[in-house]
Amino acid sequence: MSELTNAVTISSNFVVKEMSIGIPVTDLQKSVEWYEKNLGCKLIAPISGVADLQLTPQQIITLFIPDDEQDSCWFAGNNYQENPHYSITMLVQDIDKLFSDLIEAGVKVGDMLGQNSSCGKTFLFNDLDGNRFQAWGGYVNKG
């Protein structure tokens, strides 16, 4: 069986109903407030050391206080704040509005890139703990 055939078999048997992205934070309450205010998330389930936030109907952000134990699902690695390793891209409806809203809210925001590209506009921004996100406006039809 080729790799492609195997991938099709796996994907047809593996149905993702919802996706959760875990993000390490240092202050759970402040981070929950930041995500609610700046990304419009809604707190669903606060648990000791963990908070689930609804981003979209099928996407959950799980904020967690990192655990020191390497076998824990809440282990974020050593020096995770100095070396962010999360690649989270959010396709957004109005990238220009989000860009200006985040700047107005005092969020650390990078430069807007891709203004003349068919790949569309994009920029990076950080949460309170330096976790890095990419906002993307989607592909631009140049046809």
C-alpha positions in Angstrom: 0.0 0.0 0.0 1.5 3.4 -1.0 1.8 6.2 1.5 -0.9 8.2 -0.3 -3.4 5.2 -0.2 -2.6 4.7 3.5 -3.2 8.5 4.2 -6.6 8.3 2.5 -7.5 5.2 4.6 -6.5 6.9 7.8 -8.2 10.2 7.0 -11.5 8.4 6.1 -11.4 6.6 9.4 -10.3 9.5 11.5 -13.0 12.2 11.8 -12.0 15.3 13.7 -15.1 16.8 15.3 -13.3 19.6 17.2 -9.8 20.8 17.5 -8.1 22.1 20.7 -4.8 23.9 20.7 -2.9 23.9 24.0 -1.0 27.1 24.8 1.2 27.5 27.9 0.7 30.6 30.1 2.0 31.9 33.4 -1.1 33.6 34.8 -4.3 31.7 33.9 -6.8 34.3 34.9 -5.0 37.2 33.2 -4.6 35.1 30.0 -8.3 34.1 30.0 -9.2 37.8 30.2 -6.7 38.6 27.4 -8.1 35.9 25.0 -11.7 37.0 25.8 -10.9 40.7 25.2 -8.6 40.4 22.2 -9.7 37.3 20.3 -13.4 37.1 21.3 -13.0 33.7 23.0 -15.6 32.5 25.5 -14.6 30.6 28.6 -16.2 27.1 28.6 -14.5 25.0 31.3 -12.1 26.3 33.9 -10.3 23.4 35.6 -7.4 23.7 38.1 -4.5 24.9 36.1 -6.4 24.7 32.7 -9.0 26.8 30.9 -10.8 25.8 27.7 -11.9 28.8 25.6 -14.2 28.5 22.5 -12.7 30.3 19.5 -15.0 29.0 16.9 -17.7 26.2 17.0 -15.0 23.5 16.2 -11.9 25.2 17.7 -11.0 25.3 21.3 -7.9 27.0 22.8 -6.7 25.3 26.0 -4.7 27.6 28.2 -2.5 25.7 30.7 0.1 26.3 33.4 3.1 24.2 32.3 4.0 21.1 34.3 7.6 20.3 35.0 7.1 16.6 34.4 8.1 15.5 30.9 5.5 12.8 30.8 2.7 15.3 31.4 0.5 16.5 28.5 1.0 20.0 30.1 4.8 19.9 29.7 5.9 22.8 27.4 9.6 22.1 27.4 12.4 24.0 28.9 12.7 27.7 28.1 9.4 27.7 26.1 9.0 31.5 26.6 12.4 32.3 25.1 11.9 29.9 22.2 8.2 29.9 21.2 7.5 26.8 19.1 3.8 27.1 18.4 2.7 27.7 14.8 -0.9 28.8 15.0 -2.5 30.6 12.1 -5.9 32.0 12.2 -7.8 32.8 9.0 -9.7 36.0 9.8 -12.6 37.8 8.2 -11.2 41.4 8.3 -7.5 41.4 8.7 -7.2 45.1 8.6 -9.7 45.6 11.4 -8.1 43.0 13.6 -4.7 44.6 12.9 -5.9 48.0 14.1 -8.0 46.7 17.0 -5.0 44.7 18.4 -2.7 47.7 18.1 -5.3 49.9 19.8 -5.6 47.3 22.6 -1.8 47.5 23.2 -1.1 44.0 21.9 2.4 43.4 20.5 1.8 43.2 16.7 4.3 42.7 13.9 4.3 44.4 10.5 1.5 43.7 8.0 3.0 41.6 5.2 1.8 40.4 1.8 -0.1 43.6 0.9 0.6 43.0 -2.9 0.7 39.2 -2.8 -1.8 36.7 -4.1 -1.1 34.8 -0.8 -2.9 37.6 1.0 -2.1 39.8 4.0 -0.6 38.4 7.2 0.9 39.6 10.4 2.2 38.1 13.7 1.1 39.0 17.2 1.8 37.8 20.7 -0.2 37.1 23.8 0.8 38.1 27.3 3.3 35.3 27.6 4.9 35.8 24.2 3.1 32.9 22.4 3.1 33.8 18.8 0.2 33.8 16.4 -0.3 34.5 12.7 -3.4 36.3 11.4 -4.0 35.7 7.7 -6.6 37.3 5.5 -6.8 34.5 3.0 -5.7 34.1 -0.6 -6.4 37.0 -3.0 -7.8 36.2 -6.4 -5.5 38.0 -8.9 -7.4 36.7 -11.9 
